[in-house]
Amino acid sequence: MRKIPVLLLFLISSTKVFAQNEIGPDGNKLIIVFLFIVALALVFVFMNRSGKKGKAKKPFFQFRRIQVSLEKDRLYYPDMLTLTVKNTGNVDLDLDKPLLIFDNFWMKRKFKIKGMENRTFFPLYLEKNSIHTLEIDLTRFYAHDKRLKRFPKIKITISDVKGRRLSSKSIFLRKTLFKF
């Protein structure tokens, strides 16, 4: 009879000694699962890319970059602006109509440029490392609204056909008291 209470005492004390209140971190298992998922994704990406052997391959990282330069024919009160767009990225771009903004610090007038000399060629497909030049005649805008001659600043904004803004450039048409 004496063996049963000793056995019970041993069982009760052993549960207190071996019991844990804290659960150890599962960091190693989580890292292994994460690395497995990343490896599967990489295998899937490279298998998809290698299946297109006959077609032209796209670069792995696509950089959509353009350089915009805006030049005027005279220092003050120009009549013509020259817009030059160069695709410096590694993919071809579809450019939407450039947005010409006359800025008077408090008021802005916006115009979309469709082309030049009554020819329309926007939206424009611009291949990588190619240049497009556009002559903008400001007298047509001044004939439309005489108040535009008092606007000292012009800004041009270029975006792609999906609506992402790629670049912008601004110039001053006449002297102002404000310097930016």
C-alpha positions in Angstrom: 0.0 0.0 0.0 2.8 2.2 0.6 3.9 2.0 -3.0 0.8 3.7 -4.4 1.2 7.1 -2.6 4.9 7.2 -3.5 4.0 6.5 -7.1 1.3 9.2 -7.0 3.7 11.6 -5.4 6.3 10.9 -8.1 3.8 11.4 -10.9 2.5 14.6 -9.5 6.0 16.1 -8.9 7.2 15.0 -12.3 4.5 16.9 -14.1 5.5 20.1 -12.3 9.2 19.6 -13.1 8.7 18.8 -16.8 5.8 21.2 -17.5 6.6 24.3 -19.6 4.6 27.5 -19.6 6.4 29.1 -22.5 6.5 27.9 -26.1 9.8 28.2 -27.9 10.1 30.3 -31.0 9.3 28.6 -34.4 11.7 31.0 -36.2 13.6 28.3 -38.0 10.5 26.6 -39.3 9.1 29.9 -40.5 12.4 30.8 -42.3 12.5 27.4 -44.0 8.9 27.8 -45.2 9.6 31.4 -46.5 12.7 30.3 -48.4 10.8 27.4 -50.0 8.0 29.8 -51.2 10.6 32.2 -52.6 12.5 29.4 -54.4 9.2 28.1 -56.0 8.4 31.7 -57.2 11.9 32.1 -58.7 11.7 28.7 -60.5 8.3 29.7 -61.9 9.6 33.0 -63.1 12.6 31.5 -64.8 10.6 28.7 -66.4 8.2 31.2 -67.9 11.0 33.3 -69.3 12.9 30.4 -70.8 9.7 29.1 -72.6 9.8 32.1 -75.0 12.8 31.2 -77.0 11.6 32.3 -80.4 10.2 35.7 -79.2 12.2 38.7 -78.2 12.9 38.7 -74.4 12.0 41.6 -72.2 14.5 42.8 -69.7 14.1 41.5 -66.2 14.0 45.0 -64.7 12.1 47.5 -66.8 13.2 51.2 -66.4 10.9 53.7 -68.0 13.0 56.9 -68.2 12.9 59.8 -70.6 14.9 63.0 -70.9 12.9 66.1 -71.8 14.4 69.3 -73.0 12.5 72.4 -73.7 14.2 75.2 -75.6 13.0 78.6 -76.8 14.0 80.5 -79.9 14.5 83.8 -78.1 15.6 84.7 -74.5 12.4 86.7 -73.8 8.9 86.4 -75.3 9.7 83.5 -77.7 7.4 82.5 -80.5 8.6 78.9 -80.9 9.5 76.2 -78.4 11.4 73.0 -79.3 10.5 69.9 -77.3 12.9 67.0 -77.4 12.1 63.7 -75.8 14.7 61.0 -75.6 13.9 57.5 -74.3 16.9 56.6 -72.0 15.2 53.5 -70.5 15.6 49.9 -71.5 12.0 49.4 -72.8 9.9 50.9 -75.5 7.3 53.5 -74.5 3.9 54.6 -75.7 3.8 58.4 -75.0 0.5 60.2 -74.6 -0.2 63.7 -75.7 2.1 66.2 -73.9 0.4 68.6 -71.6 1.4 72.2 -72.1 0.7 74.4 -69.0 0.8 78.2 -69.0 1.5 79.2 -65.4 0.8 82.6 -63.9 1.5 81.6 -60.2 -2.2 81.9 -59.3 -3.8 80.6 -62.5 -2.9 77.8 -64.9 -4.1 77.1 -68.4 -3.6 73.6 -69.7 -3.5 72.4 -73.4 -2.9 69.0 -74.8 -0.6 68.9 -77.9 -1.7 66.6 -80.6 0.9 67.3 -83.2 2.3 70.1 -85.3 1.4 71.8 -88.6 -2.1 70.3 -88.6 -0.7 66.7 -88.4 -1.6 64.5 -85.5 0.9 61.9 -84.3 0.2 61.4 -80.7 0.1 58.9 -78.9 3.7 58.2 -80.0 5.6 54.9 -79.8 9.1 55.7 -78.8 11.7 52.9 -79.0 14.6 52.7 -76.6 17.5 55.1 -77.3 15.4 57.1 -79.8 14.7 60.8 -79.9 11.6 62.7 -80.9 11.5 66.5 -81.6 8.4 68.6 -81.7 8.2 72.3 -82.6 5.5 74.2 -80.7 4.2 77.4 -82.2 3.1 79.7 -79.3 1.4 82.2 -81.6 -1.5 79.8 -82.1 -2.0 79.7 -78.4 -1.8 83.5 -78.1 -4.3 83.8 -80.9 -6.7 81.6 -79.0 -6.4 83.6 -75.8 -4.6 87.0 -75.7 -4.2 86.8 -71.9 -1.6 84.0 -72.3 1.1 86.5 -73.2 1.1 87.7 -69.6 1.9 84.2 -68.3 5.6 84.1 -67.5 6.1 80.4 -67.2 5.5 77.3 -69.4 5.6 73.8 -68.1 5.4 70.6 -70.3 4.4 67.2 -68.8 5.0 63.9 -70.5 3.1 60.8 -69.5 2.5 57.3 -71.0 -0.8 56.1 -72.3 -1.5 54.3 -69.0 -1.5 57.7 -67.2 1.9 57.4 -65.4 3.7 60.7 -65.4 7.2 60.2 -66.7 8.8 63.6 -66.8 8.3 67.3 -66.9 10.2 70.4 -67.8 9.5 74.1 -67.3 11.0 77.4 -68.6 10.3 81.1 -68.1 9.2 83.2 -71.0 9.9 86.6 -69.5 11.6 88.1 -66.4 9.7 87.9 -63.1 10.3 89.1 -59.6 10.0 85.5 -58.4 13.0 83.1 -58.7 12.4 79.3 -58.4 
